[in-house]
Amino acid sequence: MLDIEINKVKNAYEKYPLVSIIIPNYNGKPFIERCLGSVMDTDYSNFEVIFIDDGSTDDSLKIVKESFGLEPRLNILENDTNLGAAASRNIAMKVAKGEYFVFLDNDTEVARNWLDELVSVLRGDESIGAAQSKILDFNERNRILHAGTLIIPYTGWVIARCLWRLDDGSCDSVSNICALSVSLAVKREVLARVGAFDEELSVFTEDVDFSWRIWLSEYRVVVAPKSRVYHWNKPIVMRRRMFVSLVSINFHLTKNSLRTIIKNYELKNLFHYMPWFFVILFSRAILVLLRRKDSSVIVGSLEGIVWNLLHLHSTVRERYRIQRYVRRVKDDYVMQRIMVNETPLQVYRKYFSHLKLI
């Protein structure tokens, strides 16, 4: 009888390996109760949730303790100060017990089968190291925000796949992508090879760097299209209300993108794309200044460049680690799979001109 029970437990674990869902939170009061409620209703049978509050100044931590404090699958961690999403995820990973880690944003709501579908894709192919859910709009739930992204090689910025398309099955293939951490599942063994999130990148594009490194390690990153997660698409006005200024956004975008391409490119491609990075960066900044009389882009961009100069030693040290210990494929391998193969002008006309970013 005991042997039968042991076999039942073993078979259940093999079918449903433990998943650690990591949710960093900073001032997520408007979203967090709905997010955690949907996660707890997940129909996957073997998971833990590590909720890490990153020095919130609102009542979001209080809400979580009052509404979910008795939930045995929930582990609540607290940072004394705001460290950023990257550092919060890294702290949570140290206590996570799962075979798979899932990074989930606090302003999401998950479908009941989201985790089953993520794990199924991860387990279905040994070459796959990470899988991202299909991300749909929180309000218009038949609209896709992105089914992963592709990297623009000139800047390290990304473009969304299937942006604002109807969720009609046309974006339902398991495709190669650069993943974002809105809802991203990663095998534990992959983290051992590529390392944790770069805490110097802090927020906004730290997941692009993380996904890029997974590709350099010769693991694939794909979208799991049947795993659906609904995400608040926060416009600039809403971000301003959350005390995120345009200068801050452009500072982090420049800081993170520049550090990322310095770390991850082979030397020949670094020298090739670095001049393009600065040409595109300052062309955008000047156009915004002239057309909108808005200096936030140029101020934030300059601050990001200065930051990189001051932290160049750290970036070079991290570059050495990636090139020496993480990289197992050439840049061409990555470019053919998750990068846009078009000129800067073609990229702008195809992906950005209608958005009126400048």
C-alpha positions in Angstrom: 0.0 0.0 0.0 2.8 2.4 0.9 4.6 1.6 -2.4 1.4 2.4 -4.3 1.1 5.8 -2.5 4.7 6.6 -3.2 4.3 5.8 -6.9 1.2 8.0 -7.0 3.1 10.9 -5.6 6.0 10.3 -8.0 3.8 10.1 -11.0 2.0 13.3 -10.0 5.3 15.1 -9.6 6.5 13.9 -13.0 3.3 15.1 -14.6 3.2 18.3 -12.6 6.7 19.3 -11.6 6.9 22.1 -9.0 6.7 25.6 -10.5 7.8 28.7 -8.5 5.8 31.8 -9.6 7.7 34.9 -8.7 5.8 38.2 -8.6 7.7 41.4 -7.8 5.5 44.2 -6.6 6.0 48.0 -6.3 2.9 50.1 -5.6 0.6 47.6 -7.3 -2.5 48.4 -5.3 -4.9 48.7 -8.3 -3.9 45.3 -9.7 -2.5 42.9 -7.1 -5.6 41.4 -5.6 -7.0 40.5 -9.0 -3.6 39.2 -10.1 -3.0 36.9 -7.1 -6.6 35.8 -7.1 -6.3 34.5 -10.7 -3.0 32.9 -9.9 -4.4 31.0 -7.0 -7.3 29.8 -9.2 -4.8 28.2 -11.7 -5.7 24.7 -12.5 -2.1 23.5 -12.4 -1.8 21.4 -9.3 1.8 21.9 -8.1 3.0 25.5 -7.7 4.3 28.0 -5.1 4.0 31.8 -5.3 6.8 34.0 -4.1 5.4 37.5 -3.7 8.2 40.0 -3.1 7.3 43.6 -2.2 9.9 46.1 -3.4 9.5 48.8 -0.8 5.9 49.8 -1.8 4.5 53.0 -0.4 0.9 52.2 -1.1 -1.4 49.6 0.6 -0.6 46.7 -1.8 1.4 44.7 0.7 -1.3 45.1 3.3 -3.9 43.9 0.8 -1.9 40.8 0.0 -1.5 39.9 3.7 -5.1 40.5 4.5 -6.5 38.7 1.5 -4.0 35.9 0.9 -1.9 35.7 4.1 -3.3 32.3 5.1 -2.7 30.8 1.6 -0.2 27.9 2.2 1.2 28.2 -1.3 2.2 31.9 -0.8 5.5 33.1 0.5 5.7 36.8 1.1 9.1 38.6 1.0 9.7 42.3 1.7 12.5 44.6 0.6 13.3 47.4 3.0 13.9 49.8 0.1 13.0 49.9 -3.6 15.6 47.8 -5.4 14.0 47.3 -8.8 12.3 44.4 -10.5 15.5 42.7 -11.5 16.9 42.6 -8.0 13.6 41.5 -6.5 13.3 38.6 -8.9 16.9 37.5 -8.0 16.1 37.6 -4.3 13.0 35.5 -4.8 14.9 33.0 -6.9 17.2 32.2 -4.0 14.3 30.8 -2.0 12.4 29.3 -4.9 12.1 25.5 -4.8 10.6 24.8 -8.3 12.0 22.9 -11.2 10.7 25.8 -13.3 10.6 29.5 -12.4 7.8 31.7 -13.8 8.2 35.5 -13.6 4.9 37.3 -13.6 4.1 41.0 -13.5 1.8 42.3 -10.8 -0.5 44.1 -13.2 -1.7 40.9 -14.9 -4.6 38.4 -14.8 -4.0 34.8 -15.9 -6.2 32.3 -17.6 -6.9 29.1 -15.6 -4.8 27.0 -17.9 -1.9 29.4 -18.5 0.6 27.5 -16.4 -0.3 24.1 -17.9 0.4 25.5 -21.3 3.7 27.1 -20.3 5.0 24.0 -18.7 3.8 21.8 -21.6 5.8 23.9 -24.1 8.9 23.9 -21.9 8.8 20.1 -21.4 8.0 19.4 -25.1 11.5 20.2 -26.4 14.9 19.9 -24.7 16.2 22.8 -26.9 13.7 25.2 -25.4 15.0 27.0 -22.3 12.3 29.5 -21.7 8.7 30.2 -22.8 6.6 33.3 -22.7 2.8 33.5 -22.6 0.8 35.2 -25.2 0.0 38.7 -23.7 -3.4 40.2 -24.3 -4.9 43.5 -23.4 -6.5 43.6 -20.0 -9.6 45.4 -21.2 -9.9 44.4 -24.8 -9.3 40.8 -24.2 -9.5 39.6 -27.8 -6.5 41.9 -28.7 -2.9 40.8 -28.5 -0.4 43.2 -27.0 2.5 40.9 -28.0 3.3 37.3 -28.6 6.9 37.9 -27.8 9.2 40.5 -29.4 12.0 40.8 -31.9 15.2 42.7 -31.3 16.3 45.7 -33.4 20.0 45.0 -33.9 21.0 48.7 -34.2 19.7 49.7 -30.8 18.8 46.7 -28.7 15.2 47.9 -28.6 12.4 45.5 -29.4 9.2 45.4 -31.5 6.1 43.4 -30.5 5.0 40.4 -32.5 1.3 40.4 -33.5 0.8 43.8 -32.0 -2.9 44.6 -31.5 -4.0 41.7 -33.7 -7.2 39.9 -33.0 -6.6 36.7 -31.1 -8.1 34.6 -33.9 -5.4 31.9 -34.1 -3.2 33.6 -36.6 -0.5 34.0 -33.9 -0.7 30.6 -32.4 2.5 29.0 -33.5 5.3 28.1 -31.1 7.7 30.7 -32.5 11.2 31.9 -31.6 11.1 35.2 -29.8 12.9 37.5 -27.5 10.7 37.2 -24.4 9.5 39.8 -21.9 9.0 39.0 -18.2 5.3 39.9 -18.1 4.8 36.1 -18.0 8.0 34.1 -18.6 8.8 30.5 -17.6 12.4 29.4 -17.4 14.0 26.0 -16.6 16.2 26.0 -13.5 19.0 24.5 -15.4 19.0 27.5 -17.8 19.4 29.9 -14.9 22.5 27.9 -13.8 24.0 28.5 -17.2 23.1 32.2 -18.0 22.9 33.7 -14.5 20.2 35.8 -12.9 18.8 39.2 -14.1 21.3 42.0 -14.4 20.4 44.2 -11.3 22.2 47.2 -12.9 19.4 47.2 -15.5 16.8 47.4 -12.8 13.6 48.0 -14.8 12.0 48.4 -18.3 14.4 46.3 -20.5 16.1 44.0 -18.1 14.1 41.1 -19.6 15.4 41.7 -23.1 19.0 41.3 -21.8 18.0 38.1 -19.9 16.3 36.6 -23.0 19.2 37.5 -25.2 21.6 35.7 -22.9 19.5 32.6 -23.0 19.8 32.6 -26.8 23.6 33.0 -26.5 23.7 29.9 -24.3 22.1 27.9 -27.2 18.7 27.5 -25.6 15.7 28.6 -27.5 13.1 31.1 -26.2 9.6 30.7 -27.6 6.1 31.9 -27.2 3.5 29.4 -25.7 0.5 30.8 -27.7 -2.2 28.8 -25.7 -1.0 30.3 -22.4 -3.0 33.5 -22.2 -2.2 36.3 -19.7 -4.0 39.7 -19.6 -1.8 42.8 -19.0 -2.6 46.4 -18.2 -1.3 48.4 -21.2 -0.3 51.5 -19.3 0.0 54.7 -21.5 2.3 57.5 -20.7 -0.4 59.4 -18.8 -0.9 56.5 -16.5 2.9 56.1 -16.0 3.1 59.7 -15.0 0.5 59.2 -12.4 2.6 56.3 -11.1 5.5 58.8 -10.7 7.5 57.6 -13.7 8.7 60.6 -15.6 9.5 60.7 -19.3 13.1 61.6 -18.4 13.3 58.5 -16.2 11.8 56.2 -19.0 14.4 57.5 -21.5 17.2 57.3 -19.0 16.5 53.6 -18.3 15.9 52.9 -22.0 19.3 54.4 -23.0 21.2 53.0 -20.0 19.9 49.5 -20.3 20.1 49.2 -24.1 23.6 50.5 -24.3 24.8 48.2 -21.5 23.0 45.3 -23.1 24.6 45.6 -26.5 28.1 46.2 -25.0 27.7 43.0 -23.0 26.1 40.7 -25.5 27.5 41.4 -29.0 30.6 39.8 -30.4 33.3 42.5 -30.8 32.9 42.9 -34.6 29.2 43.5 -34.2 29.6 45.8 -31.3 31.9 48.0 -33.4 29.4 47.8 -36.3 26.2 48.6 -34.4 27.5 51.1 -31.7 27.7 54.1 -34.2 24.2 53.3 -35.4 23.0 53.3 -31.8 24.2 56.8 -31.2 23.0 58.1 -34.5 19.5 56.7 -34.0 19.4 57.8 -30.3 20.3 61.4 -31.0 18.2 61.7 -34.2 15.2 60.7 -32.2 16.0 63.0 -29.3 16.6 66.0 -31.6 13.4 65.4 -33.6 11.3 65.2 -30.4 12.9 68.4 -29.1 12.2 70.2 -32.4 8.7 68.9 -33.0 7.3 68.7 -29.5 9.5 71.2 -27.7 10.2 68.3 -25.3 13.7 67.9 -23.9 12.9 64.7 -21.9 14.3 62.4 -24.5 17.6 64.2 -24.9 18.0 64.7 -21.2 17.2 61.1 -20.3 19.4 59.8 -23.1 22.4 61.9 -22.0 21.9 60.7 -18.4 21.9 57.1 -19.7 25.2 57.6 -21.6 26.8 59.2 -18.6 25.7 56.3 -16.4 27.3 53.9 -18.8 30.6 55.8 -18.8 30.7 55.8 -15.0 29.9 52.1 -14.8 32.0 50.9 -17.8 34.2 48.8 -15.6 31.1 46.8 -14.3 29.8 46.4 -17.9 33.2 45.2 -19.2 33.4 42.7 -16.4 30.0 41.4 -17.1 30.8 41.2 -20.8 33.8 39.0 -20.1 31.6 36.6 -18.1 29.0 36.4 -20.8 31.5 36.0 -23.7 33.6 33.5 -21.7 31.1 31.4 -19.9 27.6 31.9 -21.4 28.1 32.2 -25.1 27.9 29.0 -27.1 26.7 30.3 -30.4 27.7 33.1 -32.8 25.8 36.3 -33.2 24.6 35.2 -36.6 22.7 32.3 -35.0 20.8 34.7 -32.8 20.2 37.3 -35.5 18.6 34.8 -37.9 16.1 33.8 -35.2 15.1 36.8 -33.1 16.4 40.0 -34.8 14.9 42.2 -37.4 16.7 42.0 -40.7 15.9 45.5 -42.1 17.6 48.8 -42.5 17.0 51.5 -39.8 14.7 53.5 -42.2 12.7 50.3 -43.0 12.4 49.5 -39.3 11.1 53.0 -38.6 8.6 53.1 -41.5 7.3 49.6 -40.8 7.0 49.6 -37.0 7.2 53.1 -35.6 6.1 55.9 -38.0 2.3 55.3 -37.3 2.9 55.5 -33.6 4.0 59.1 -33.9 6.9 58.5 -31.4 8.7 61.5 -32.8 
